[in-house]
Amino acid sequence: IEAGEVTADAGNRNVLLWNSIYTAAGLSVNVLIECEGFEIDTWFEKTLVPCLASILQGRNKVNVLPVLRHRLVWLICCIAHCISDTKTALRVLVSIINNEPSSLND
């Protein structure tokens, strides 16, 4: 299973798993920054952006995906001070906001 990918059979379990992983990453961002060899920029570009693209393109049509959308927005805010390409981060956030009806952007 790719990051954020949800199958019909295990949808809730996968969403809870990825929500937990993204929560742990956001809460430990300061520790991750200090890890030698871990680059937030690369992780953001190679992992988080594709995951969000997958969710926003509707490949994973499960009713609980707003949970991951919200968690990824929160995570991007947690790591925003570490991302050198702020234009990409802002573009990602704008695409999330514009992708769903305003009632889902709470």
C-alpha positions in Angstrom: 0.0 0.0 0.0 1.3 3.4 -0.9 1.3 6.3 1.5 -2.3 7.4 2.0 -3.7 4.7 -0.4 -6.9 3.2 0.9 -8.4 -0.1 -0.3 -12.1 -0.8 -0.1 -11.6 -3.8 2.3 -9.3 -2.1 4.7 -10.3 1.5 4.3 -10.8 2.5 8.0 -7.8 0.5 9.1 -5.5 2.2 6.5 -6.8 5.6 7.3 -6.2 5.2 11.0 -2.7 3.8 10.2 -1.7 6.7 8.0 -3.4 9.2 10.3 -1.2 7.8 13.2 2.0 7.9 11.1 1.4 11.5 10.0 0.5 12.5 13.6 3.7 11.0 14.9 5.7 12.8 12.2 4.1 16.1 13.0 4.6 15.7 16.7 8.2 14.7 16.3 9.2 17.2 13.6 12.0 18.7 15.8 13.5 15.3 16.4 13.3 14.5 12.6 15.0 17.7 11.7 18.0 16.8 13.9 18.3 13.3 12.4 21.3 13.1 10.2 20.4 12.0 6.7 16.7 12.9 7.0 15.7 15.8 4.8 12.2 17.3 5.3 12.2 18.9 1.8 12.8 15.6 0.1 10.2 13.8 2.3 7.7 16.5 1.6 8.2 16.4 -2.2 8.6 12.6 -2.6 6.0 11.4 0.0 3.5 14.0 1.1 2.8 15.7 -2.2 2.1 12.5 -4.0 -0.1 11.3 -1.2 -2.1 14.4 -1.3 -2.3 14.2 -5.1 -3.7 10.7 -4.8 -6.3 11.8 -2.3 -7.3 14.9 -4.3 -7.5 13.0 -7.6 -10.0 10.7 -6.0 -8.1 7.4 -6.6 -9.1 6.5 -3.0 -12.8 7.0 -2.8 -13.6 6.3 0.8 -15.7 8.5 3.0 -13.1 8.9 5.7 -10.5 10.6 3.4 -11.2 14.0 4.8 -9.5 12.7 8.0 -6.3 12.3 5.9 -6.7 15.6 4.1 -7.0 17.4 7.5 -4.1 15.5 9.0 -1.9 16.3 6.0 -2.8 20.0 6.1 -1.9 20.0 9.8 1.4 18.2 9.1 2.4 20.6 6.3 1.8 23.4 8.9 4.0 21.6 11.4 6.9 21.3 8.9 6.3 24.6 7.0 9.3 26.3 8.7 11.6 23.5 7.3 10.4 23.6 3.7 12.6 25.6 1.5 10.2 25.6 -1.4 7.3 27.6 0.2 5.6 28.2 -3.2 5.0 24.4 -3.6 3.8 24.1 0.0 1.4 27.0 -0.5 0.2 25.6 -3.9 -0.5 22.3 -2.2 -2.5 23.9 0.6 -4.5 26.0 -1.9 -5.3 23.0 -4.0 -6.6 21.2 -0.9 -8.8 24.2 0.0 -10.1 24.6 -3.6 -10.6 20.8 -4.1 -13.5 20.3 -1.8 -16.7 22.1 -1.0 -16.3 24.8 1.6 -18.3 22.7 4.1 -15.4 20.2 4.2 -12.7 22.8 4.7 -13.2 23.2 8.4 
